Amino acid sequence: MVFLILAVVLALGSCSSGNKKVAVTPPVSNVPPPAQFPVAKTVPPNTPVKQVAPDPVGALIAKVDAVYGEGMKEYHTGNLQQAKQDFDSALSLLLESGEDIQNNSRLSAEFNKLVENTYGLEASASANGDTLSQHDYEPPPIESFAELTFPVDPRVRQRAEQELISVRSDLPLVTNDYVLSFLTYFQNGGQGYIENILKRVGMYGPMIAGVLRKYGLPRDLIYLAAAESGFNPHAVSKAGATGIWQFMASRAREYGLVLDQYEDQREDPIKSTDAAARHLRDLYKEFGDWYLAMAAYDAGPLNVQRAIERTGYANYWKLRELHALPQETQNYVPIFIATALIAKDPGAYGFEVPPDAPLDPDQVVVTVPTDLRLVAELLDQPVKELERLNPSLLTWATPLNQSAYVLNLPHGTKGLYEKRIAEVPPAKRIWWRAVKVEDGDTLAAIAQKYRVTRIALAEANHLDPGDDPEAGTYLILPLPPGREPLYRRGRYYRYRIRSGDTLGAIAHRFHVSVASLRRWNHLRGSVIVAGRTLQVFGHAIETPERRTEYKAEVRNGVRIYRIQRGDTLGGVASHFHVSVDDLCRWNHLNGHSIVAGRVLKIGGGSHAKEVASNHPARKNHRSIYHYRIRRGDTLTDIANHFKVTVAQIREWNHLYGSVIVPGQVLALYRVSD
């Protein structure tokens, strides 16, 4: 989806030295929502028609208006995808007409009108590629130790048995060697996991306890969320389970959580906790035992039911003893119990960690799409705080498809928000911004800094163009659609295209998206010509020596790469010597947008060998062998056995150290039989 913005003319002139300082008052007028383009009047049938010369520009504008009108119909019926296509088609008619849009006043006006009317309606957050890629997705801690076993420390056994006598729980906590194994590990290697839980339980504990109480469930199920994710809303498992409660997409939708282009409610602690509580209630009704219900939560109820039918035992510990449950579920309940025992009495196990403050946000109902950065500026809060309080949002804006979205604000800021948001017309909250006036700031200087006209800035804030605002007050910045990313992206560059350049490489170099490059330069495709000049609003140029390191791991013979900030699909494809189309196919991507923290498969199924063979470093190797690491293995042992070097194993599997985990699969390209 591409929406292009023509250049905004900067205000000329400066304030006189005698400008007076005035307070900023809220505007009283609202900008109405975009209206339909005017339709040409029909000529009465009996009126003589005067012959006029053909008007190709008029015909083009009429055609554009007709396509735009179809898009408006689709938009008002809620068919946003088709509306986007129609709006894009209308814009394409202009851009591909061959007319000189910039130097034709009628076409230029039509272009500006088209952008102004559609941008804020349905695409301002998604079409400009401005997604919240700042989410720091992490694997859940349990993945690093769930399949391991540890020796039991006799001192831990004695302490746990004593604690079990005095500790209170509304779930049947027990101690056995499975539980004691993880109690030992959490005190001798897994301290970080426990410390994070003891911190975050202060933030999420009261909220989760309230939801569990609402559904009549044991309060200690709170430690299931601790074991699942370490209370991290942005935990993403290797299987794709996401959020504090590690919901898979299908199960999340089954319990009413929304997953779309605007938000992933699995990452919303409040909504996902409500869904998890209902799911756990249903599982307990089905199995009548909390340990079996927990196992079913992890492995799925069908797997647990089959294990019971296969063995004849409806007992978790017996199923575990018989290895009837999936491998990753074998230690699920012992980890939960060990976590709960420590969290209930941290001091007894040597932990003293102050908890975070409880999650207690103010909540407001947002009725029009609103940008989080505008809200942060109006409240004089870090935008990171707004992101933290609204972790399910995937774009900078509140969802365009919800007319009553509940937005979380820092505690105690609701009144200030309601006062200051009223200063911004509802139709402009998707791209207008706010700025705090500092000592010495003038209206002209602020206008120049943010590339708006002084007159527009004055009108938006009900100021006389000759006045200067008082220090400490806030100015509303009336930014045109799409202009906001420009000043945030940093410095303005004019880049001359070199032979061999691609849009993806240029975008990666300046830390911008390909969509932004197309929009800024009125490009419809990816074809660029050496010698032409591109305008770019970017950060410092990335030199070849500072390119991102691409670290991947091999799982079952397929390389898995975790996306880093600044990555582009083209850059990843280029590094791993595959095509962008293949990456899209292997990962079921509908477009070229990727999100930091998520993972990409570099190859798929039967493509694994094909991908490996395309890598120059591997072309000389005759065959590939997949070796599953066993307990006690070292890289040196494996290298000696297969007559290769440790350095080769690291290169083939993108390893950057000597740590390997039992169960992990290594790809080995044998150099001798």
Secondary structure, 3 states (H helix, E strand, C coil): CCCCCCCCCCCCCCCCCCCCEECCCCCCCCCCCCCCCCCCCCCCCCCCCCCCCCCHHHHHHHHHHHHHHHHHHHHHCCCHHHHHHHHHHHHHHHHCCCCCCCCCHHHHHHHHHHHHHHHHHHHCCCCCCCECCCCCCECCHHHHCCCCCCCCCHHHHHHHHHHHHHCCCCCCCCCCHHHHHHHHHHHHCCHHHHHHHHHHHHHHHHHHHHHHHHCCCCHHHHHHHHHHHCCCCCEECCCCCECCCCECHHHHHHCCCCECCCEEHHHCHHHHHHHHHHHHHHHHHHHCCHHHHHHHHHHCHHHHHHHHHHHCCCCHHHHHHCCCCCHHHCCHHHHHHHHHHHHHCHHHHCCCCCCCCCCCCEEEEECCCCEHHHHHHHHCCCHHHHHHHCCCECECECCCCCCCEEEEECCCCHHHHHHHHCCCCHHHCCCCEEEECCCCCCHHHHHHHCCCCHHHHHHHCCCCCCCEECCCCEEEECCCCCCHHHHHHCEEEEEECCCCCCHHHHHHHHCCCHHHHHHHHCCCCCCCCCCCEEEEEECCCCCHHHCCCCCEEEECCEEEEECCCCCCHHHHHHHCCCCHHHHHHHCCCCCCCCCCCCEEEECCCCHHHHHHHHCHHHCCCCEEEEEECCCCCCHHHHHHHHCCCHHHHHHHHCCCCCCCCCCCEEEEEECCC
